[in-house]
Amino acid sequence: MFGDLHEADSSLDHCALFSGALSTCTEPEVELIAVIPPPPPEIRRQAATGNAAAQFALAEYRLGDEDTTVMLRWLRASACQGYPLAQVSLGVLYEVGDGVPQDAFMAYAW
């Protein structure tokens, strides 16, 4: 059984397949831009009316922004309502100083 498989497989040129795969490694990489669709209007409406989960969703959407002001506003609003994911996220941001001043006390508090 395995002998037949090996014989059938021997017709493949493994070196050509391997070198073909390697040739793609030398080609310049195309910059890929992540396309994240904006949150639906319903999420924005819910966040504006105080829904902690929606506020956290908007904070996550803004996570990669250069200016972290909007992201932090939504994250704090959600965390202050006791939303656990927002609280932990805010604590981690304070622990590492990402978008906020590094502050061990605030990290522990959240």
C-alpha positions, 0 to 999 in steps of 0.5 A: 500500500505505501509502496504504491503511494511512494511510487505515485508520489515520486512523479512529483518534482518536489524540488520544483515545488519547493523552489517555487514556494521559496521564490515568493519569499523574495518578492516584495511584500505588498502592504496590507491595510486592515479594513475594519468596518465601522460599528453599526449606527445602532451601536453608536446610539446605544453607546450614546445612551449609556450601554456599557457593552456598546461603549466598550465596542466603540473603544475597541474600534478606536484602539488603533487610533493615533489620538487615543482621546476618543478611545479612552473616553468610551473605555472609561465610560464603560469601565465606570459602569462596571463593565469587566472587559473595560475595567481590565483593559483600562488597567492594562493600559495604565500598567504599560502606559499605552495612551495614558501615563504609566501608573501602577496605582491606577492599573491596580485600581481598575 
